[in-house]
Amino acid sequence: MTRSSLARAGTILTALTAATVLLAGCAGGGSGSSTDASSVTTGLVGDQADGGDPVSGGTLSYATYNGVSSLDPADRQDGGATGGSEMAAIYDLLMRYDPESKEYQPQLAESLEANGDNTVWTLKLRSGATFSDGTPVDAAAVQWSINHYLEKKATHSQVWKATVADIQSPDSSTVVFTLKQPWNEFPIMFTTGPGMIVAPSSMASGTFAPIGAGPFTVEKFASQDELVLAARPSYWDGQPHLAKLRFPAIVSEQGKLDALHTGGIQAAYLRGAEVVHNALEAGDVGYVYTVNMGGVGNINQREGRAASDERVRKAIVAGFNPETFNQRVEGGYGMPGSDMFQSWSQWHGDVAGSGYDPEAAKKYLSEAKADGYDGKLTYVGLNDPATQSSALAFQSMLQAVGFTVDIVYATSINDLVKRMYAQHDYDIGYAGFNILDESPFVRLYGNLFSESSSNVLGYKNPQMDELLGKLQTAPSDDDRRKVVEDIQTVVNETNPMLVVNSGKYFLPWSTDAHGITPSADGILLFGNAWLTSDSAS
């Protein structure tokens, strides 16, 4: 077992009392009385009760945030909101994060240990673990899977390449990772894509096949519609109790909650602040987790765009009121604020974020216009009611300080991603950085490092690059917190993005669901899950 540097009593409060979820009751929704999650930023909420002995059989349906378009975790399908639970069910995780103890626990791995200065990490594999095709989960397979992930330039591949200097396998059950610099949070990498182990045989035919070491195998896959998995008898931890695990695609957040309450599904992934509030008001039980910078105004500052002028960026940031956005878009139930790390976070420091200052915004914009800027911005968003309300809030607030904001709606999420991340054809948009409190470095690096392929902002700042390096190698939490303060200072000075809010997400499940195990980034593990006898029959 490897103890994270985060394993201590910090500012994150938790209501977890066990590593798995044990709930009793009947199918359907909440208890009818409000669930108080006001003091919980990460942990279980609701009236927890012992579910008794596990029952075999039945299908558990989980409506995640967005349906998967691929069964390869290397296709950016490895986050909790982007297919991470589905991928973990098929491929497993080498390590999982325990929110109660704030420790990284072995999952598919037997252990992960560091040397004295956190530059060499030794991974031991479980004896007898196999893939669904019967081949062994050995050191060669782990290396192949990680290389496959890197070759496809997956979500965390750039962080990995900037961190790992060498990988060696002294024997078939051992993999040794030598890092380029100390990093005591390195285990976080194995709770996501690099830790989802794909069998080398998955590419035997030249076309990817979903062959993994997880508790389930693929029975049916209809992209963006439905994924159905069947229990795998030869799973290393024993055959799952569930007969099947189903992931239906339900777009509407309120629709997910309604389906949960009527028994159409047994679990849901909720991100919208108002719907999260509705679920808690209904007395639902489940898992809450909170992320830093859950809402961010992306500002495109590439050469040729309006925001390449620092005065334009300053005007955008100063002209936006997070509290107004909360009232208009989040129903007043969000966590608004311009701090990168709000007071609930263990990384919250003494340097506040740039606040709302409309007079300063008008001044900066006036200076830019005096030098020839026409005041126009193009906002891009998705063409659905929820995101349209975000677009209109941005438009009204920025036009109030003198901008002219044209809104362009993309017809699909793929079209939006293409326009923002590939073509860079936008001035401003609303998305989430979702910086995990478990490891702030990973996504700060992805979003702010000058050469990161995930840097949608086009932000290039040598001082920020240096600070990100210091954040990774910080030997203690106090050191890391000081670096975060320095990062906030540089953000205040250069205005690379507009911080809107933290994100408090809720993953509720019905009271007939038991044994669901949370990990990092909102990923849920279902290898030990079961349904009560009425649902399982």
Residue pairs with C-beta under 8 A, 6 or more apart in sequence:
1 103
1 104
1 105
1 106
1 111
2 95
2 103
2 104
2 111
2 112
2 113
2 114
2 187
3 103
3 104
4 97
4 102
4 103
4 104
4 184
4 185
4 187
4 438
5 184
5 185
5 476
5 477
6 102
6 185
6 346
6 437
6 438
6 439
6 477
7 101
7 102
7 103
8 102
8 477
10 102
10 346
10 477
11 343
11 344
11 345
11 346
11 348
12 41
12 42
12 102
12 290
12 344
12 345
12 346
12 437
13 39
13 40
13 41
13 42
13 43
14 40
14 42
14 43
14 44
14 99
14 100
15 40
15 43
15 44
15 45
16 43
16 44
16 99
16 100
17 44
17 48
17 100
18 100
19 98
19 100
19 105
19 517
20 514
20 515
20 516
20 517
20 528
21 44
21 48
21 287
21 509
21 513
21 514
21 515
21 516
21 517
21 518
22 48
22 49
22 50
22 51
22 514
22 515
23 46
23 48
23 49
23 51
23 285
23 509
23 511
23 512
23 513
23 514
24 49
24 50
24 51
24 52
24 511
24 514
24 532
25 49
25 510
25 511
25 512
25 532
26 511
26 512
26 532
26 534
27 263
27 266
27 510
27 511
27 512
27 532
27 534
27 535
28 261
28 262
28 263
28 510
28 511
29 260
29 261
29 262
29 282
29 283
29 284
29 510
30 46
30 261
30 279
30 282
30 283
30 284
30 285
30 508
31 46
31 47
31 283
31 285
31 511
32 282
32 283
33 283
34 280
34 281
34 282
34 283
35 45
35 46
35 47
35 279
35 280
35 281
35 282
35 283
35 284
35 285
36 45
36 280
37 45
37 280
37 288
37 504
37 506
40 288
41 288
41 289
41 290
41 344
41 437
41 504
42 99
42 288
42 289
42 290
42 437
43 99
43 100
43 287
43 288
44 285
44 286
44 287
44 288
44 518
45 280
45 285
45 286
45 287
45 288
45 506
46 283
46 284
46 285
46 286
46 508
47 283
47 285
48 285
51 514
51 515
51 530
51 532
54 241
54 514
54 515
54 528
54 530
55 241
55 530
55 531
55 532
55 533
55 536
56 241
56 243
56 530
56 536
57 241
57 242
57 243
57 531
57 536
57 537
58 242
58 243
58 244
58 530
58 531
58 535
58 536
58 537
59 242
59 243
59 244
59 245
59 246
60 242
60 244
60 245
60 246
60 266
60 267
60 513
60 526
60 529
60 531
61 246
61 247
61 248
61 264
61 265
61 266
61 267
62 85
62 245
62 246
62 247
62 265
62 266
62 267
62 268
62 269
62 524
62 526
63 247
63 248
63 249
63 250
63 256
63 259
63 260
63 265
63 267
63 268
63 269
64 81
64 83
64 85
64 86
64 247
64 269
65 80
65 81
65 82
65 269
65 271
66 81
66 82
66 83
66 249
66 413
67 223
67 224
67 225
67 226
67 227
67 247
67 249
68 77
68 82
68 83
68 86
68 87
68 223
68 224
68 227
68 247
69 75
69 77
69 223
69 224
69 414
70 77
70 208
70 223
71 77
71 86
71 87
71 90
71 208
71 210
71 218
71 221
71 227
72 152
72 198
72 208
72 210
73 83
73 87
73 91
73 149
73 154
73 193
73 196
73 198
74 148
74 149
74 151
74 152
74 154
74 193
74 198
75 152
75 154
76 82
76 154
76 155
77 83
77 84
77 86
77 87
78 84
78 87
78 154
78 155
78 156
78 192
78 193
78 196
79 155
79 192
79 434
79 521
79 522
79 523
80 269
80 520
80 521
80 522
80 523
80 524
81 269
81 271
81 434
81 505
81 522
84 192
84 521
84 522
84 523
85 247
85 522
85 523
85 524
85 525
85 526
86 227
86 229
86 247
87 193
87 196
88 196
88 214
88 519
88 523
88 524
88 525
89 214
89 215
89 216
89 229
89 245
89 525
89 526
89 527
90 210
90 212
90 214
90 216
90 217
90 218
90 229
91 196
91 197
91 198
91 212
91 213
91 214
92 107
92 108
92 196
92 197
92 212
92 213
92 214
92 215
92 527
93 107
93 108
93 190
93 191
93 192
93 195
93 196
93 519
93 523
93 525
94 106
94 107
94 108
94 109
94 112
94 123
94 142
94 190
94 191
94 194
94 195
94 197
95 104
95 105
95 106
95 107
95 109
95 112
95 187
95 190
95 191
95 195
96 104
96 105
96 107
96 191
96 517
96 519
96 520
96 523
96 525
97 103
97 104
97 105
97 188
97 191
97 438
97 519
97 520
98 104
98 105
98 519
99 289
99 518
102 438
104 112
104 187
104 188
104 190
104 191
106 112
107 195
107 525
108 125
108 126
108 129
108 137
108 195
108 197
108 213
108 236
109 123
109 124
109 125
109 126
109 190
110 124
110 125
110 126
110 127
110 173
111 122
111 123
111 124
112 121
112 122
112 123
112 124
112 187
112 190
113 121
113 122
113 124
114 120
114 121
114 122
114 184
114 186
115 121
117 182
118 179
118 182
118 183
118 184
118 186
119 178
119 179
119 181
119 182
120 176
120 177
120 178
120 179
121 176
121 177
121 179
121 186
121 187
122 174
122 175
122 176
122 177
123 142
123 174
123 175
123 176
123 177
123 190
124 173
124 174
125 137
125 138
125 139
125 142
125 173
125 174
125 175
126 137
126 236
127 173
128 236
129 136
129 137
129 213
129 236
130 136
130 137
130 213
130 234
130 236
131 137
131 141
131 199
131 201
131 211
131 212
131 213
132 199
132 211
132 212
132 213
132 217
132 232
132 234
133 199
133 201
133 211
134 234
135 141
135 199
135 200
135 201
136 172
137 197
137 213
137 236
138 172
138 173
139 169
139 171
139 172
139 173
139 174
139 175
140 169
140 172
140 200
141 197
141 199
141 200
142 175
142 197
143 167
143 169
143 175
144 198
144 200
145 196
145 197
145 198
145 199
145 200
146 160
146 167
146 194
148 198
148 202
148 203
149 157
149 160
149 193
149 194
149 198
150 157
150 160
150 161
153 453
154 193
155 192
155 193
155 446
155 454
156 189
156 192
156 193
156 194
156 442
156 446
158 445
158 446
158 449
158 451
158 452
158 453
158 454
159 189
159 441
159 442
159 445
159 446
160 189
160 194
162 180
162 445
163 179
163 180
163 181
163 183
163 186
163 189
163 472
164 177
164 178
164 179
164 180
165 178
165 179
165 180
166 177
166 178
167 175
167 176
167 177
167 178
168 175
168 176
168 178
169 175
169 176
170 176
177 186
179 186
181 469
181 472
181 473
182 473
182 475
183 441
183 472
183 473
184 475
185 438
185 439
185 441
185 442
185 472
188 436
188 438
188 439
188 442
188 520
189 195
189 442
191 519
191 520
191 521
191 523
192 520
192 521
192 523
196 212
197 212
197 213
198 211
198 212
199 211
199 212
199 213
201 209
201 211
202 208
202 209
202 210
202 211
203 209
210 217
210 218
210 221
213 236
214 232
214 235
214 527
215 231
215 232
215 235
215 237
215 240
215 526
215 527
216 229
216 230
216 231
216 232
216 240
216 245
216 526
217 229
217 230
217 232
218 227
218 228
218 229
218 230
219 228
219 229
219 230
219 244
220 226
220 227
220 228
221 227
221 228
224 249
225 248
225 249
226 246
226 247
226 248
226 249
227 246
227 247
228 244
228 245
228 246
228 247
229 244
229 245
229 246
229 247
230 243
230 244
231 239
231 240
231 241
231 242
231 243
231 244
231 245
232 239
232 240
233 239
235 527
237 527
237 528
240 526
240 527
240 528
240 529
241 515
241 528
241 529
241 530
242 526
242 529
242 530
242 531
243 536
245 526
245 529
248 265
250 256
250 259
250 265
250 268
251 384
253 270
253 271
253 272
253 275
253 386
254 275
254 278
256 265
256 268
256 269
256 270
256 275
257 268
257 270
257 275
257 278
257 279
257 282
257 284
257 508
259 265
259 268
260 266
260 267
260 268
260 279
260 284
260 508
260 509
260 510
261 282
263 510
265 510
266 509
266 510
266 512
266 513
266 531
266 535
267 286
267 507
267 508
267 509
267 510
267 513
267 516
267 524
268 279
268 507
268 508
268 509
269 505
269 507
269 522
270 276
270 279
270 505
270 506
270 507
270 508
271 294
271 503
271 505
272 330
272 386
273 326
273 330
273 331
273 333
273 334
273 335
273 504
274 330
274 331
274 333
276 333
276 504
276 505
276 506
277 331
277 333
279 286
279 506
279 508
280 506
284 506
284 508
284 509
285 508
285 509
285 511
286 506
286 507
286 508
286 509
287 506
287 507
287 516
287 518
287 522
287 524
288 504
288 505
288 506
288 507
289 504
289 505
289 507
289 518
289 522
290 335
290 344
290 437
290 502
290 503
290 504
290 505
291 432
291 434
291 435
291 436
291 437
291 502
291 503
291 505
292 340
292 341
292 342
292 345
292 347
292 433
292 434
292 435
292 436
292 437
292 440
292 502
293 340
293 432
293 433
293 434
293 435
293 499
293 502
293 503
294 335
294 432
294 433
294 434
294 501
294 502
294 503
294 504
294 505
295 325
295 334
295 430
295 431
295 432
295 499
295 500
295 501
295 502
295 503
296 430
296 431
296 432
296 433
296 497
296 498
296 499
296 500
297 316
297 320
297 394
297 428
297 429
297 430
297 497
297 498
297 499
297 500
298 420
298 426
298 428
298 429
298 430
298 431
298 456
298 457
298 497
299 307
299 313
299 316
299 427
299 428
299 457
299 495
299 496
299 497
299 498
300 307
300 420
300 424
300 426
300 427
300 428
300 456
300 457
300 458
301 307
301 308
301 313
301 457
301 458
301 459
301 496
302 308
302 424
302 458
305 427
305 458
306 312
306 373
306 376
306 377
306 427
307 313
307 316
307 377
307 427
307 428
309 368
309 371
309 373
310 494
310 495
311 364
311 365
311 367
311 368
312 364
312 365
312 368
312 373
313 494
313 495
313 496
314 360
314 361
314 364
314 495
315 360
315 361
315 362
315 364
315 365
315 368
315 401
315 402
315 403
316 361
316 377
316 398
316 403
316 428
316 495
316 498
317 338
317 354
317 361
317 495
317 498
318 354
318 356
318 357
318 358
318 360
318 361
318 364
318 401
319 356
319 358
319 361
319 362
319 365
319 397
319 398
319 400
319 401
319 403
320 356
320 394
320 397
320 398
320 498
320 500
321 356
321 397
322 336
322 337
322 338
322 356
322 499
322 500
322 501
323 336
323 356
324 393
324 397
325 334
325 336
325 390
325 393
325 394
325 397
325 500
325 501
326 332
326 333
326 334
326 335
326 336
326 501
328 389
328 392
328 393
329 389
329 390
329 393
330 336
330 501
334 501
334 504
335 342
335 344
335 501
335 502
335 503
335 504
336 500
336 501
337 353
337 499
337 501
337 502
338 352
338 353
338 354
338 355
338 356
338 498
338 499
338 500
339 348
339 352
339 353
339 488
339 499
340 353
340 435
340 484
340 487
340 488
340 491
340 499
341 347
341 348
341 349
341 435
341 440
341 484
341 488
342 348
342 502
344 502
345 437
345 502
346 437
346 477
346 481
347 437
347 440
347 480
347 481
347 484
349 481
349 482
349 484
349 485
349 488
350 485
351 485
351 488
351 489
351 492
352 488
353 488
353 491
353 492
353 499
354 491
354 492
354 495
358 400
358 401
361 401
361 402
362 401
362 402
365 373
365 375
365 401
365 402
365 403
366 402
368 375
369 375
369 402
374 404
375 402
375 403
375 404
376 403
376 404
376 405
376 406
377 398
377 403
377 404
377 405
377 406
377 427
377 428
378 405
378 406
378 407
378 408
378 426
378 427
378 428
379 391
379 394
379 395
379 405
379 406
379 407
379 408
379 426
379 427
379 428
379 429
380 407
380 408
380 409
380 410
380 416
380 419
380 420
380 425
380 426
380 428
380 429
381 387
381 388
381 390
381 391
381 407
381 408
381 409
381 410
381 416
381 429
381 430
382 409
382 410
382 412
382 413
382 416
383 409
383 410
383 411
387 430
388 409
390 430
391 407
391 409
391 430
392 407
394 405
394 428
394 430
395 405
395 407
398 405
398 428
399 405
405 428
408 426
410 416
410 419
416 429
419 425
419 426
420 426
420 429
420 431
420 456
421 454
421 456
424 456
424 458
428 498
430 500
431 456
432 503
433 443
433 444
433 447
433 497
434 443
434 503
434 521
435 443
435 444
436 442
436 443
436 520
436 521
438 520
440 471
440 480
440 484
441 468
441 471
441 472
444 468
444 471
444 487
445 452
445 468
445 472
446 452
446 454
446 455
447 454
447 455
447 456
447 457
447 497
448 455
448 457
448 459
448 461
448 464
448 468
448 487
448 496
449 455
449 464
449 465
449 468
450 459
450 460
450 461
450 462
450 464
450 465
457 496
457 497
459 494
459 496
459 497
461 490
461 494
461 496
463 490
464 487
464 490
464 494
464 496
467 483
467 486
467 487
467 490
468 487
470 483
470 486
471 480
471 483
471 484
471 487
474 480
474 482
474 483
491 497
491 499
505 522
507 518
507 522
507 524
509 516
512 531
512 532
512 534
512 535
513 529
513 530
513 531
514 529
514 530
514 531
514 532
515 526
515 528
515 529
515 530
516 524
516 525
516 526
516 529
517 524
517 525
517 526
517 527
517 528
517 529
518 524
518 525
519 525
530 536
